[in-house]
Amino acid sequence: MADGGNRINFGTAVVDTARSGRMCRDTDPSFFTVAGSGILHDVGPAHGSGYRCNRA
């Protein structure tokens, strides 16, 4: 955890091409942060600003 316990970092994900289909691809490093009443998943610079999930 980083940022005072409000952020979880994930490194680059590499696809095992021998075990997956063509739709899967490597991903940039990403992270989750607590943001107000929700969670923000920043999926890396190649995929835009990410996704925000708000508590229902």
C-alpha positions in Angstrom: 0.0 0.0 0.0 1.2 3.5 -0.7 0.0 7.1 -0.1 -0.8 6.6 3.5 -2.8 3.4 2.9 -5.1 4.9 0.3 -3.4 3.4 -2.8 -2.6 -0.1 -4.1 -0.1 -0.3 -6.9 0.0 -3.1 -9.5 2.9 -3.6 -11.9 2.8 -4.4 -15.6 0.8 -7.5 -16.4 2.2 -9.8 -19.1 -0.1 -12.2 -20.9 0.8 -15.9 -21.1 0.1 -16.3 -24.8 0.3 -20.1 -24.6 -2.7 -20.1 -22.2 -4.9 -17.2 -23.4 -6.8 -16.0 -26.4 -6.0 -13.3 -28.8 -8.2 -10.7 -27.0 -5.8 -10.6 -24.0 -2.9 -8.2 -24.1 -0.1 -6.9 -21.8 -1.2 -4.0 -19.6 0.5 -0.9 -18.2 1.2 -0.6 -14.4 -2.0 0.6 -12.7 -3.3 1.5 -9.3 -6.4 1.7 -7.1 -7.1 4.7 -4.8 -9.8 5.5 -2.3 -11.5 8.7 -3.7 -14.3 10.1 -1.5 -17.1 7.5 -1.3 -15.6 5.4 -4.2 -12.6 3.7 -5.6 -10.7 4.9 -8.7 -8.9 2.4 -10.8 -6.3 4.1 -13.0 -5.5 1.7 -15.7 -2.4 3.4 -17.1 -1.6 6.1 -19.6 -2.3 3.9 -22.7 -6.0 3.4 -21.6 -7.2 6.8 -20.6 -7.8 8.1 -17.1 -9.3 5.0 -15.6 -12.6 3.9 -14.1 -14.4 5.2 -11.0 -16.6 2.9 -8.9 -18.9 4.7 -6.4 -20.3 3.0 -3.3 -24.1 2.4 -3.9 
